[in-house]
Amino acid sequence: MSSFMWRQRSQWRRDEEAEPSTPTTNGSVKVDLSDSDDRWIIDVNIDNIITKIVSLPDSQLGDGEAKVEQSYHVNFAVLQRIHISQLRAKLVRQAVDLRFNARQPPGWAETLHQYAQALQDYEYMEKRHLLPNDPFHVSGTQFADRAFLEHLIGNKGARIQKTAVVAGPWDLGTDSSTARLDNRRENYRRSWARGFYERIGVAAISGAFVIAPMWLMVLHNTLFTGLASTTGFVTVFGLTAATFLRTPTEVMSCTAAYAAVLVVFVGLTTETVGKDV
């Protein structure tokens, strides 16, 4: 059995059946590595699975916000990271067997598939984290979840060292004004409304990029104004596209299309000026 030194600030929680690690004189903790046990992967991430959450002090709370002192927060994404790390450790063992032993480890292709699938699942979790009502988090700020977490954890909460402050409102109960009916119809309505506002914002920005230079060229109908405004708006549009789009091809395509529209408009206004002269 080999070992390595892993430094962390908070004290690790151990199951009663697990053998505690031996602390060293410099504050590090020695974690035992075993060829058959991946407990060390759990130990490294254990403080982030369940954390304590507390509300702001009473003097900082606004009217109508629940003054709950403490609860808990469960992060399922940490469990997925542990699962990924365990699959990676298993895959490394199988890779070592495949390279140095005169046999092919059974199930290594399936392990590789599970590892790739776990990474895809984690990417999905990260995307959902950016949206409201992340299903991969259970927070004590919700009344039902708070009661359930306190029932399950009980006195074991004293062993949780990590604490975070939650500034938002806490649900007082089913009659609270902050309580929401979390069903499919309500989720669909919120999702549609959020997408609708995003589409309106994109339409407004896109229209401004076309209408603003058009008005500028018409009100100041000169060749210099047309060229300068085209250069400036195409530059800003390209930077905006580079910020929100993911691939260089997408950025180049939309920027070139926008520049072509303005160039055509510059040609029309310039032709009008020439006829007037």
N, C-alpha and C positions, 0 to 999 in steps of 0.2 A: 504494500500500500504506500503510495506517495502522498505528498502534501505540498501546499503552497500557502503563501501568506496573503490574506485578503483584508484590506483596511476598510473599516466602516465606522461611522460615528455612533450610531444607535446600537443598543443591545439587542441581540438576536433572540427571537422567541424559539424555543425548542419544544417539541412534543415530549410528553413525559416519558415515552418509550425511547426517544432518541438520546444518544449519548452526547452531552454538551461538549463543545469545542474547548480547547485549552487556551486561555488568554496569555499573551506574551507581555513582557515588561514594557514594550513601546506602545501598547494600546492596540496592536493588531490582533487578529484572531486567526488561529490556524484551522483551516478547513481540511478535513480528511477526504481524499479522493479514493474512490473504489472503482474497480473495473465493472462491478455489477450494480452499484447503487449510485443514483444521481441525486441524492439528497442535497449535495452541495449546491446544485443549481437552484433548488428551492430556498436554501439558506441565504443565497446572495440576493434574491428578490423578495424575501418574505416580508420585509417591512413595508413594501409598497402594495401588497394585496389588500389589506384593510387598514385604513387610517382613521384617526379621530378627526372630527370636524367640529368647530365651535362657531357660534354666531358672534357678531360684533358686540362690544359692551353696550349696555342699555342706553348710555348717553349718545351713542352713535347710531342708534336705530331710528328709522323714521316711523311715522304713524302707520299703523296697520300691519307692521311686520312682526312676525312671531318672535318672541324673546326666548328662544330655546337655547340652553347653555351648551349642550354637547350631544353629539351623536356619532355615527360612523359612516364611512364611505367605502364601498367595495368596487375595485377596478378589475373587470374581467379581462381587460387587455394585458394586464400583468400575468394572469394565468396563461394567456396565449403565448406570451414571451417565454414563460417557463416551459410550456409545451414545445415551442420551437427550439429552445436550448437543449431540451432532452432529446429531441429527434436529431439535432445536430451532433450531440455527443454519441448517440447510437450509430449514426452514419459514419462518424469518424472511426469508431471501433471497427465497423464493417469494412471501411476503406483500408485500415491497417491490416486486417485479416486478408483482404483481397490482394494486397501488395506483398506481404511478407510470408504468408502461409501458403502451403501447397493445396489450398482448397478454396472454394467459393462460398462465402458466408450466406446462409439461407435468408431470403427475404430482403436483400439489400436494395433491390429495385423498388420494392414496395415501400421501404423506408424512404428512399429518395422521392418517391411520388408523394408520400405523406408530408415530407418536409416542404416540397414545393407548394402543396395545397395549403399547408399551415401559413406559409408566407403570404399567399393570396388572401387568406382569411384575415390575417393581421392588417393587410393593406385596406381591406374593407372596413375593419374596425376603425382605422385611422380616419377614413373618409366620413364615417358616421359620427366621429367625435367632433367634426366641424359643424354638424347640424344639431338643432334642438332635440331634446329628449333622446339622448344617446342611450340605446338599449343595453350597452355593455358597461354601464355604470349603475350602481344602486346606491342612492344617497339618502342619508337620514334627514335631508331637508323636506322630503315628502312624508306626510303623516303615517301612511300605511307602512312604508319601508322603514321608517324610524322605529315603529313599534315592533316590527318583525326582527330588525337587527338587534335591538336591545333585548328581545326575548332570547335570541340565539346566542348572543355573545355573553350577556350577563356579567358576572364578576370577572370574566377573562379579559374585559376591556382594559383593566389596569396594566396588562402586559403589552399594550400597544403604545409605543413611544412617539410615533410620528403624528403630528397634529397640523391641521390646516384651518385657516379662517375663511368662512363662507360669508360674503357680504350680502348676498341676495336674500329675498324673503323666504321664510320657512312656513310650510303649511301647518296650520293649527289643528286641522281636522277636516272631516267631510263637509262641514258647513263654512269653512274658511273661504274668503273671497278669492284666495289664490289657488284653491283646489280646482283641478280641471278634469273633465271627463276624458279619459285616455282610451278611446275606442278607435275603430278603423275610420269611421266617418269623420271624427274630429281630427285625426291625424292627416287624413286626405285633405280636409279643408285647410289646415294650416300649411301643408306642403304646397297645395295649389296657390294659396295666397302668397306664400314666400316666392314661389316661382313666377307668379304674375308680377309682383313688384320688381323682381330682378329683370324680367323681360321689358318692363316699362323703362327701367333705368338704362338698359342697353339701347333701347330704341331712342331715348332722349339723347344719349351721348352720340350715337351714330348720326342722328339728324343734325345735331349741333356741328359735327365735323363737316357736314355738307352745306348746311344753311349759312353758317357764319362766314366762310370764305366767299360764298355766293353774294351775300349782302355787301361784303367788303369790296369785292370787285365791281359791283354795280354802282355803289355810291362813290367809289374812287376809281373811275374807269380809265386807268392808265396801265401801260405795259409793265412798269416797275411794280405797281401795286399787285398786279396779277402774279408776277413771278415771285415776289417776296412772300405774299400770302400763301402761294402754293408750296414754296420751300418750307415755310414755317409749319403749316398745318400737316404736311406729309411727314415732317420730322417728329412732331408731337404724336401723330397717329402711329408711326412706326414704333416709338417708345412705348406707347400704350399697348400695342399689339404684342410687343416683346414681353411685357409684364404679365399679360393674362393668357397668352397662347403658349403651347407647350413645345411645338416643334419649329425648327427654322423654316421648313417649307410652308407651314401655315402663316407665319409672320411675313414671309416674302410674298406670298400670293395675295393676301389681303392688303398689304401695303402697296403693292404694284397696282392692284385694282383701284384703290382709292386715288393714287397718283394719276392714273389714267383718266378718271372722272374729272379731276381738277384741271388737268392739261387740256382736255376737250373744252372745258368751260373757259379757260384762259384763251384758247384759240378763237372761240366765238366772240368773246368780249373784245379781243384785239381786232378781229375782223370788223366789228361794229365801229370801233374807233377809227379804223382806216377808211371806212366808207364815209364817216362824218367829216373827216378831213378832206 
